[in-house]
Structures are given as C-alpha cells and as structure tokens.
Amino acid sequence: MKFFTKEVKIALVAIVAIVLLFVGMQFLKGMSLFSNNDVYYARFQDISGLSASSPVYANGYRVGVVKGVSFDYSGGDQIVATLDLDPQLQLSQGTKAQIESDLLGNVKLALKFGPAGAPLLAKGDTIEGVKEEGLMSKAAGLLPQVEQLLPKLDSILANVNALVGDPALSATLHHAEELTASFTATSRQLTQLAAQLNREMPKMMGKAEGVLANTETLTGNLSQLDLDATLRQVDATLASLQQLTTALNNPHGSVGMLLNDPQLYENMNATMRSVDSLLVDFKAHPRRYINVSVFGKKEK
C-alpha cells in the first residue's frame, strides 16, 4: 500500500498552503518568523488603536514593529506592547514610546530617545509609553478660548456690517477710484515728461558744454588781466576824486568860495533879475536901444 496516496497529497498541499499563507500574512505585517531582533516592552494606559504589526519609528526611520499587544491583568489597567526592534538600535534610559496617528487614522509608535550619555537599556526592559495629544484633544482645549471670543466676534461683525452699510464708505471708495485715476494720469504724464527729457537731454548737455567752454574762456581772459595795475589805477582815481571833494568843500578856495559864499549867490540873483528886466524892456522898447533913422529924424 502506497503512503502518498491521493488523500495524503491533498492534505500535504493544504498544510503547505496554510503555512505559506501564515508566513505571507506575517511578512505583509512586517514581522518575520526567523527574526533576530531585540525585544522590548512598552506600557500604556490607552493604546488608541495600536495593534500588532504597527510600525515603530525613530526620528522618522522605521526601526521595528509592534510584535504583539496584551492586557496586563496583574498590573492593573495597563496594556503591554511587545516591540521587535533592530538589534543595532541602542536605547538609553529615559526613552519613551509615543503613540502617534495621522489624519487618515494610521497609528504608529515613535521612539523618543532619552538624554545623551545616559545608561543604555538592556534587552527585555520596559519603556514608558505615552500618547500624543490628538487634534480633537487640542480642539477641546481651545473651546473655552473660543467661547470667550464669540461675543467679541459678534461685536466685530456688527461693527463691520455698520461700516459696510455706511454711505460714507461708498463715497470714500468713489473718491479713492477718482484718486487712483488721477494718479494714473499723473504717472502717464510723468512718463511722457521723462521721455521728453531723455530726448532733450543731449541738446541740453551740448548747451551746458558750450556754457562751460565760455566760462573757461572767460576765466582764461580774467586770469590774463593785470589785476595789480588795474587796482593801482582805481586807487589813483579814487585819490583824485578825494582831492576834488576836498577842494570843493574848502571855503577858502576859489571853487569853495563860489559854492559856499551866500553873498555871491545873492549878487548873482540880483544880476540875473536886472538882466531879465533889461531883456523885458528891450523887447518892449527896442528903439530906445537901437537908433535907426531913415529920414534923419531921431526918435526919443
């Protein structure tokens, strides 16, 4: 009788399939049946969805997997997670295992290393487990502050509505539009003026160069003048004027006597009046002064 009958072969194939299925499931979970990793334990009050095959990270790098989770009936209400970690990983005392979750609900375990230089944990030691404060917990903590802000928000919204409904705001916006249009026109004019200045700049520079050349010529001519001789002539002229002024102011000189003698002034006035009377009488009776006789008769 043959041992490997048809029924035995079917049973062996089923057993192999079950083993492969189990190994595949463990592999997909990130666990290995023949792992030589180090085992540590972490205690939690609440695991918040942490389960076997959850990844373990250190500074964002995957260093192991949660091998299993069990409830410690002898230690109160704590839950113990068995960690299968890379043997090259060295954990110092004070290291904590923190449960973290993302927005999609994926749970992972993050190792927070203890202080540098602290003694290392031995294999099989227990790590303190902590839980990251989730978004809902943070939101719950913010609720009292939000409640305090609600009355202020209502007041702000009321003031905003009043401001929006104020006709002065519409007028201000209208004036702002006009002001913006005026600024635009002014900017356009400034642009045109700048363009015109750019066109006229070469001419202006040419004229400026001509003025500078004339200035240099004038400066050269002035430098060629004998300023010392000119100043001496000016001094001589001023001295002559000073002598003339002194002579005019001297009452004993001829010119001074003519200018300062009041009797001479009166005599000259009397003489002028006499001459004037003589001219008047001459015009009225010219025959008294001119004797012309056609027939030899003299008129008196």
C-alpha positions, 0 to 999 in steps of 0.5 A: 500500500502506497503512503502518498496516496491521493488523500495524503497529497491533498492534505500535504498541499493544504498544510503547505498552503496554510503555512505559506499563507501564515508566513505571507500574512506575517511578512505583509505585517512586517514581522518575520518568523526567523527574526533576530531582533531585540525585544522590548516592552512598552506600557500604556494606559490607552493604546488608541488603536495600536495593534500588532504589526504597527510600525515603530519609528525613530526620528522618522526611520522605521526601526521595528514593529509592534510584535504583539499587544496584551492586557496586563491583568496583574498590573492593573489597567495597563496594556503591554506592547511587545516591540521587535526592534533592530538589534543595532538600535541602542536605547538609553534610559529615559526613552519613551514610546509615543503613540502617534496617528495621522489624519487618515487614522494610521497609528504608529509608535515613535521612539523618543530617545532619552538624554545623551550619555545616559545608561543604555537599556538592556534587552527585555526592559520596559519603556514608558509609553505615552500618547500624543495629544490628538487634534480633537484633544487640542480642539477641546482645549481651545473651546473655552478660548473660543467661547470667550471670543464669540461675543467679541466676534459678534461685536466685530461683525456688527461693527463691520456690517455698520461700516459696510452699510455706511454711505460714507464708505461708498463715497470714500471708495468713489473718491479713492477710484477718482484718486487712483485715476488721477494718479494714473494720469499723473504717472502717464504724464510723468512718463511722457515728461521723462521721455521728453527729457531723455530726448532733450537731454543731449541738446541740453548737455551740448548747451551746458558744454558750450556754457562751460567752454565760455566760462573757461574762456572767460576765466582764461581772459580774467586770469590774463588781466593785470589785476595789480595795475588795474587796482593801482589805477582805481586807487589813483582815481579814487585819490583824485576824486578825494582831492576834488571833494576836498577842494570843493568843500574848502571855503577858502578856495576859489571853487569853495568860495563860489559854492559856499559864499551866500553873498555871491549867490545873492549878487548873482540873483540880483544880476540875473533879475536886472538882466531879465528886466533889461531883456523885458524892456528891450523887447518892449522898447527896442528903439530906445536901444537901437537908433535907426533913422531913415529920414534923419529924424531921431526918435526919443 
